[in-house]
Amino acid sequence: MSAYKSDFLKILAERGFIHQVSEPDVLDARAVAGPITAYIGFDCTAASLHVGSLLPIMMLYWLQQTGHRPIALMGGGTTRVGDPSGKDESRRILTDEMIEQNLTGIRAIFSKFLKFEGSGGNAVMANNADWLNTLNYIDFLRDVGKHFSVNRMLSFDSVKMRLDRQQELSFLEFNYMVLQAYDFVELHKRYGCALQMGGSDQWGNIINGIDLGRRMANAQLFAVTAPLLTTSSGAKMGKTAAGAVWLDANLLSPYDYWQYWRNTEDGDVARFLKLFTILPLDEIAKLAALQGAELNEAKKVLATEATALVHGRAAADQASETSRKTFEEGSHAENLPTANVPRARFDEGISIADAAILAGFCNSKSEVRRAIANNAIAINDSRISNFDFIIGAKDFTPEGVIKLSFGKKKHVLLKAV
C-alpha cells in the first residue's frame, strides 16, 4: 500500500521504517479513527541498548508523535529464556539480579524518546516478568500451548536456521515464540494493545501473537515490521571494530557516539537522516543532494542530530565543536576521550605499543607494528615511524596532556594522575 491516510503509517512509510504490514487497509483506518496502542519488546541482555535498537525506538517515538500510545515492553521474563531469532547459538543465561540491573540502565534510555504516564505523556513501560514469572506451567500448557502446532513452529526461519546448520536449539529457546505470542495477548488484555512492531526477523513471532489473540480473545491484532538494517557495505548496525555503539554515555562518550555517525558511509547518509533524526523530509532532501566533499556537512548534521536525541542538544553541540577543533584547528580539545596514567609511568617511559593498547586502538603489539608501518599512529599530531618510540614527560603539551591518535578520527588524551 503506497498511500496511507493515517499520519502514523504515512510517516513510517515516508521515512523508510516499513517492511511488512498485516492488513494495511484495516490498520490504517483504525489509526485514522482514533488512538491505537502498540508495543515493541526489548530483552535485557546488556546494561544498555545499542544503536541496533534505535530503529524500533524511533518507531515508538513516531507512534506517540502522531497521537497514539506506545508501550516499551521490557523482557524481564523472556530474557530468562533468550530469543533464538537470528542466533547461531544459545544465549548466556542471566541471573535475576543481572536482568534487574540491565533493566535499570535500559529504562533511562526510553525517557529520552517517549513521554511516560506521570510525566505528561501516555507512554507505558511494561515488564513481561509481571505475568510470565508467575505462570503455572500446566495451566499455561493447557490454556496457551494447545493453540500452537509444532509442525508450524518448526517451519519458522529462527528454528529452521539452527536445525539446518545442525546447531543445538534447546527446548528452553523453542518456547520463546510461545511466550512472545502470549505477551501480545496479555498486553491486549491489560492495555488494549492492538499492534506489535519489530524487525522483519520477528514477523513469524508477531503473527503467532496475532493468531493467539484471535483464538484466545477473539481480538483483531496487527503487525508492522521494519527492514533489518545494515550499512551500504553490508555491516550490521550497532557494531564497530571497537565494539558495540552503546546509547549509555557511561559506556560510550557522546563524543565517540557523534563520531560513529560522522563516519557514516556516503551511501547511507540520506537513509540514516530519515531514520535516526527528526529533521523535516524537505531539509533531509537538501542535505542528501550534496555531493563530494560537501556531503561531509550532511554527515555532521546527521551526527549532531542523532547525538542530540540520545544525549541532549548541549552534549551534541559540544561533541561537534570538539570534533571541529580537533580536525580543523588541530587543537587538543579538552572533551576528547581521556586515559589516566600514573605519573610514574611517564617518568619511566611508556612504549608506543603499550600506549596504543591502553588507548584501545589496538589489541596486540603486532597490530601496533602494522599501524605504525601504515603511518596510522601519531603523538600530538606528529606521525610515529619507530616502533620503539618511548612516550615520556617530554611529550606533554602546554595543556598538560599527550594527544595519541590512530588515523584521522580516533584520538585519546593521555593524562598523568
Phi, psi and omega in degrees: 000128187257332185245084177286147178265330180282142177301322184300301183290329179297313180294316179301318181292315182296328184265000172090022183273344192260128173251310179219149174222132175275135180045062187301321181296317183290315180297318180299317179295321178297320181290331176286323186291329181173178183299137172246154178253130182224155181223158169226138180263144179227117177283158190251059185271353179215169183287348179210162168274159177241183185304331179298340179268355185294322183300309176296327177298319179293329175297318176294323178301309182292329176302312181290322181295337180260018170095013182249178185247119179267145171241121171266107184268115175278130184272055179300331178271310183291337176298335178290345181255305181100125180281122179281352185302123177071010182254143177269345182209167182293147175285155175293135179283125181259149175283163178299324180293319179294319179297317181294321177297316179297320180302318182301315180291322183288322180304320184297330182293319185294331181295345178277343183246332186237149173260117186267162175303136183093348178234031177086010181229188182239005182292150181239137169249113181249165180223118184290354172296335182299329178246332182283323185290344182249011181294142170271123189300314182294316178297320180296317178300317184289317187273329185247313184301331183294342182272359184251134176263121178299323179303317181288320179299324180291342182274350182289145184302320183298330178272314183301321182301314181292318182290320180297329179270006181056039176257142187295135173236111185287157176299328177302309181291326181300333179283347188302315184295332177290316180294320180294319177299320180293327175305315182299315180296318181294319179292328175295318181292318185279322189235001185071024182295129183241356185221134170245136177241160180174185177287162184297337177288351180263002185306311181299318179295320181292318178299325174303315180294321177299315181294319180294321178298321178293319183288319186270329187229005182053040184260145174261109183244163188226164180226140169225127176240153178255154178295144173292132192261126170229162177282172180301331180274000178095001180285150180282137178294144175098353181235143171227176178299333181274352180126195184290148176265090187285154177268354180267124182297338178285341180257334177211124185294152175306326178296312180294326177295316177302316181297325178303314181286327177299331182270014178304140177294148184306318184289352183254353189301308183297316181297316183289328176298322179289320186277322193244011170229171177247022177296147176300149184296327179292325177291321178297320180299320179294318179293320182292338181281348179295146183236159174059223183295334180295337179298338177298329178294322177295323179295323178294321177296315177303313182299315183291316181291319179294321179291323180298324180296323185268318189246358180097154184296320182297315180294324179294315179295322178295318178296320178296317180292321177301315179297317180300315180296321183292315188265331183264329181252345180072016182277165178267075184304134188291347183266008175292156175303144182237154174232120179275132183231134177306134183302328181299329180292326176291324178297323179282330184101130180246128179294150179300328179294314180296322181293318181294324178288319178300321181284351180085011180285324184224159179258347183208164180291330177294324176295320178297318181300317179294321180297318179294321178297332179265013180056039185262350184246136181223151172244121181051043177071009175255125183295141179258125180249352184250117181298336182270010181300136180247127177271132180217191182300334181298340187267358179293137176279171176302336178280357178081026179226166173238121181271116179254127185236147175234108186069203183267348192237355179245124182220144175222138175264124176270127180238141177274133179232000000 
